[in-house]
Amino acid sequence: MGQYRFSGYFYHMENLTHLRTTFLEHLKNRIVEQEPTGLYGPVHYILDLGGKRLRPLLTLMAAHMYKAPMSQAMDAALAVEVFHNFTLLHDDIMDAAHLRRGKETVHVKWNQNTGILSGDAMLIMSYKLLETYEPAVFKPLMILFSRTALQVCEGQQHDVDFETRTDVTVAQYLHMISYKTSVLVGCALQMGAIVASASPQEQERIYAYGLNLGIAFQLMDDYLDAYGDPETFGKEVGGDIRENKKTYLYLKSIENESYKQPLLDLFAMDHAGMSEEQIAAKKDAVKIIFKESGGVQKTLDAIDHYTQRALQNITTLAIDDNAKQQLKDFSLKLMSRDR
């Protein structure tokens, strides 16, 4: 495989499309059709649905910043992407979600048992992709990847537990999204740094950047879940409201005593016994409260706060100024989506 290098830094905005295309070619070559199709068909389906490919791009970006050919980081990037999609597949089952990136979820298109088993296969496949690395690189990759995988599971369990709790704090919520979402962003970046043999100190610094960027990204996702464009969001708008998820929007809204009880009452409603019209009415009522209570503005402020923290992390990295500027531009573009 060639060493995918561009003039200057590959993560200039005009080069991201080319980089994504190169990564997708690698995905197609490494994740091939095989039997039984009942197991692997759903794997190809969810991997082909699209998405931003944020995490693998970050792995490749980090490797390049620390002077490694991108070809060396391709399997690590693919491992992150396969693992991420495994979590989406199982999350959709747990959330009873009908749409993923604008298409039917795996358990809807096939069935729940198929979704569970195909997801399990994806988890194993993600680990196997790391077997191409030499022991000195393989071991730290595996230690980081396994720690992250367990943290993601812990974050998912907290998320499920929070649905039936009325005493969730902002600190607990931020801890939950750090584990469910942010640690994988940090992991993706650190894996690129590991492949490039960056120092442990640099690995910690770029991981910290990923954590803050991941929190900002998830808070933006929370906001878009309620107020995003159905044509571009790719998931059910208002799905978190339907599932009574205690998002940052919710937690900041109930801090306003004037709106606390009405919101508690709405989130005590179980969607299982509601018609689609009733669910839609609930979503509308909750979204009005989110705005009028100040929850929306506080969420947007938090997004900006964690974005600024991520930008500050960039200044600590031992990379040249041009690379820092391009990473800053990438971060700001990412956080401006449909806002």
C-alpha positions in Angstrom: 0.0 0.0 0.0 1.3 3.5 -0.8 2.2 6.1 1.7 -0.8 8.5 1.4 0.9 11.9 1.7 -0.2 15.2 0.4 1.7 18.5 -0.1 1.5 20.3 3.2 -0.8 18.9 5.8 -3.4 16.5 4.6 -6.1 17.7 6.8 -6.6 21.0 5.0 -10.3 21.2 4.5 -10.0 20.7 0.7 -8.1 17.4 1.3 -10.5 15.9 3.8 -12.8 14.5 1.1 -9.8 12.8 -0.5 -8.6 11.4 2.8 -12.0 10.0 3.5 -12.2 8.4 0.1 -8.8 6.8 0.7 -9.9 5.5 4.0 -13.1 4.1 2.5 -11.0 2.3 -0.1 -9.0 0.7 2.7 -12.3 -0.3 4.4 -13.6 -1.9 1.3 -10.4 -3.8 0.7 -10.1 -5.1 4.3 -13.7 -5.7 5.2 -14.7 -8.1 2.4 -17.8 -10.1 1.6 -17.8 -13.5 3.3 -20.1 -16.2 4.6 -22.5 -16.5 6.3 -24.2 -13.5 4.7 -26.7 -13.5 7.6 -23.9 -12.5 9.9 -21.8 -10.3 7.6 -24.5 -8.7 5.5 -25.5 -6.4 8.4 -21.9 -5.5 9.1 -21.4 -4.3 5.5 -24.8 -2.5 5.6 -24.0 -0.4 8.7 -20.4 0.3 7.5 -21.7 1.5 4.2 -24.3 3.8 5.6 -21.9 6.7 5.5 -21.3 9.2 8.3 -18.5 11.7 8.9 -15.8 9.0 9.6 -14.6 11.5 12.3 -12.7 9.0 14.4 -10.7 7.2 11.8 -9.8 10.6 10.2 -8.5 11.7 13.6 -6.3 8.6 13.9 -4.8 9.3 10.5 -4.4 12.9 11.3 -2.6 12.2 14.6 -0.2 9.7 12.9 0.6 12.2 10.2 1.2 15.1 12.7 3.8 12.9 14.4 5.5 12.1 11.1 4.2 8.5 10.4 3.0 7.5 6.9 -0.7 7.3 6.9 -0.5 3.7 5.5 0.9 2.6 8.9 -2.2 4.0 10.7 -4.9 2.7 8.3 -5.7 -0.5 10.2 -5.8 1.3 13.6 -8.2 3.8 12.0 -10.3 1.0 10.6 -10.4 -0.7 14.0 -11.7 2.5 15.6 -14.4 2.8 12.9 -15.6 -0.8 13.1 -15.7 -0.6 16.9 -17.7 2.7 16.7 -20.2 1.2 14.3 -20.5 -1.8 16.5 -21.6 0.5 19.4 -24.1 2.2 17.1 -25.6 -1.1 16.1 -26.1 -2.2 19.7 -27.2 1.3 20.9 -29.9 1.3 18.2 -31.2 -2.0 19.6 -31.2 -0.7 23.2 -32.9 2.6 22.1 -35.4 0.9 19.8 -34.3 3.4 17.2 -35.7 3.1 13.7 -33.3 5.3 11.8 -29.5 5.5 11.5 -28.0 8.0 9.1 -31.4 8.3 7.4 -31.8 4.5 6.8 -33.4 1.6 8.6 -31.4 0.4 11.6 -30.0 -3.1 11.4 -32.5 -4.6 13.9 -35.4 -3.1 11.9 -34.1 -4.2 8.5 -33.2 -7.7 9.8 -34.2 -8.5 13.4 -32.9 -8.0 16.9 -31.0 -11.3 17.2 -29.2 -10.6 13.9 -28.3 -7.2 15.2 -26.8 -8.6 18.4 -24.8 -11.3 16.7 -23.5 -9.0 13.9 -22.5 -6.4 16.5 -20.6 -9.0 18.4 -18.8 -10.0 15.2 -17.8 -6.4 14.6 -16.3 -6.0 18.0 -14.1 -9.1 17.4 -13.2 -7.8 13.9 -12.1 -4.5 15.3 -9.6 -6.2 17.6 -8.4 -8.5 14.8 -7.5 -5.5 12.7 -4.8 -4.5 15.2 -3.0 -7.9 14.7 -1.1 -6.4 11.8 1.1 -4.3 14.2 4.4 -5.4 15.6 4.5 -6.3 19.3 6.0 -3.0 20.4 3.0 -1.1 18.9 0.4 -3.8 19.2 0.6 -4.0 23.0 0.0 -0.3 23.8 -2.7 -0.2 21.1 -4.5 -3.1 22.8 -4.2 -1.7 26.3 -5.7 1.6 25.2 -8.3 0.0 23.0 -9.5 -2.5 25.7 -9.6 0.2 28.3 -11.6 2.4 26.0 -14.0 -0.4 25.0 -14.9 -1.1 28.7 -15.3 2.6 29.4 -17.8 2.9 26.5 -19.8 0.0 27.9 -19.8 1.7 31.4 -20.9 5.0 29.8 -23.7 3.2 27.9 -24.9 1.6 31.2 -25.0 4.9 32.9 -27.0 6.3 30.0 -29.6 3.5 30.4 -29.7 4.0 34.2 -30.3 7.7 33.8 -33.5 7.1 31.9 -35.3 6.0 35.0 -33.6 8.4 37.5 -34.7 11.8 38.5 -31.6 12.8 40.5 -29.0 12.9 37.7 -26.5 15.7 38.2 -24.7 17.7 35.5 -21.4 16.3 36.7 -22.7 12.7 36.4 -24.0 13.4 32.9 -20.7 14.9 31.8 -18.9 11.8 33.2 -21.3 9.6 31.3 -20.8 11.3 27.9 -17.1 11.3 28.6 -17.1 7.5 28.7 -19.8 6.8 26.1 -18.5 9.2 23.5 -15.4 11.2 24.3 -13.0 8.4 25.3 -13.3 6.9 21.8 -12.4 10.3 20.3 -9.3 10.5 22.6 -8.5 6.9 21.8 -8.6 7.5 18.1 -6.1 10.3 18.4 -3.8 8.5 20.8 -3.8 5.4 18.6 -2.4 7.5 15.7 0.2 8.9 18.1 1.1 5.3 19.2 1.6 4.2 15.6 3.8 7.2 15.0 5.9 6.4 18.2 5.1 9.7 19.8 6.2 10.2 23.4 3.9 9.2 26.3 3.6 12.8 27.2 2.4 13.7 23.7 0.0 10.8 23.7 -1.5 12.2 26.9 -1.8 15.7 25.5 -3.5 14.6 22.3 -5.8 12.3 24.2 -6.8 15.3 26.4 -7.6 17.2 23.3 -9.8 14.4 22.1 -11.7 14.2 25.4 -12.7 17.9 25.3 -13.5 17.8 21.6 -15.6 14.7 22.2 -17.6 16.3 25.0 -18.3 19.4 22.8 -19.2 17.0 20.0 -21.7 15.1 22.1 -23.3 18.2 23.6 -23.8 19.4 20.0 -25.3 16.1 19.2 -27.7 16.5 22.2 -28.7 19.9 20.8 -29.2 18.6 17.3 -31.2 15.7 18.5 -33.9 18.2 19.6 -33.4 21.0 17.1 -31.5 19.4 14.1 -32.8 19.3 10.5 -34.4 15.9 9.9 -33.0 15.9 6.4 -29.4 16.1 7.5 -29.4 14.8 11.1 -29.8 11.2 10.0 -31.6 10.0 13.1 -35.0 10.5 14.6 -35.2 14.1 15.7 -36.4 14.2 19.3 -35.3 10.6 19.9 -33.7 11.5 23.2 -37.0 13.1 24.3 -38.9 10.1 23.4 -36.6 7.9 25.4 -36.6 10.3 28.4 -32.8 10.7 28.2 -31.5 13.2 30.8 -29.4 15.2 28.4 -27.5 18.4 29.2 -30.5 20.3 27.7 -32.8 18.6 30.2 -30.6 19.0 33.2 -30.0 22.7 32.6 -33.7 23.3 31.9 -34.9 21.8 35.2 -32.5 24.1 37.1 -35.2 26.7 36.3 -37.8 26.1 39.1 -40.6 27.6 36.9 -40.2 24.8 34.4 -39.0 21.9 36.6 -42.2 20.2 37.4 -43.8 20.4 33.9 -40.6 18.9 32.5 -40.5 16.1 35.2 -44.1 15.3 34.3 -43.3 15.1 30.6 -40.3 12.8 31.2 -42.4 10.5 33.4 -44.4 9.5 30.4 -43.4 6.1 28.9 -43.4 6.2 25.1 -44.4 2.5 25.0 -48.0 3.3 25.8 -48.2 6.4 23.6 -49.4 7.0 20.0 -47.1 8.7 17.5 -49.2 11.8 17.7 -48.8 11.9 21.5 -45.0 11.4 21.2 -44.8 14.2 18.7 -46.8 16.5 21.1 -44.5 15.6 23.9 -41.5 16.4 21.8 -42.9 19.8 20.9 -43.8 20.6 24.5 -40.4 19.7 25.8 -38.6 21.7 23.1 -40.5 24.8 24.1 -39.5 24.3 27.7 -35.9 23.8 26.8 -35.8 27.1 25.1 -37.9 29.2 27.5 -36.1 27.8 30.6 -32.7 28.8 29.3 -31.6 25.2 28.8 -30.8 25.8 25.1 -28.6 28.8 25.7 -26.7 27.0 28.6 -26.1 24.0 26.3 -24.7 26.2 23.5 -22.5 28.0 26.1 -21.2 24.6 27.3 -20.4 23.6 23.7 -18.4 26.7 23.3 -16.6 26.1 26.6 -15.5 22.6 25.8 -14.5 23.7 22.2 -12.3 26.4 23.7 -10.7 23.8 26.1 -10.0 21.6 23.1 -8.4 24.5 21.3 -6.3 25.2 24.3 -5.1 21.6 24.3 -3.9 22.1 20.7 -1.5 24.8 21.9 0.3 22.3 24.1 1.1 19.8 21.3 4.6 19.4 20.1 3.7 19.9 16.4 4.5 22.8 14.2 2.3 26.0 14.1 0.8 25.2 10.7 -0.4 21.8 11.9 -1.9 23.5 15.0 -3.7 26.0 12.9 -5.1 23.3 10.6 -6.2 21.2 13.6 -7.9 24.3 15.1 -9.7 24.9 11.8 -10.8 21.3 11.7 -12.2 21.5 15.3 -14.1 24.7 14.6 -15.6 23.4 11.4 -16.7 20.2 13.2 -18.4 22.2 15.9 -20.3 24.5 13.5 -22.4 21.7 12.0 -26.1 22.8 11.4 -26.0 25.0 14.5 
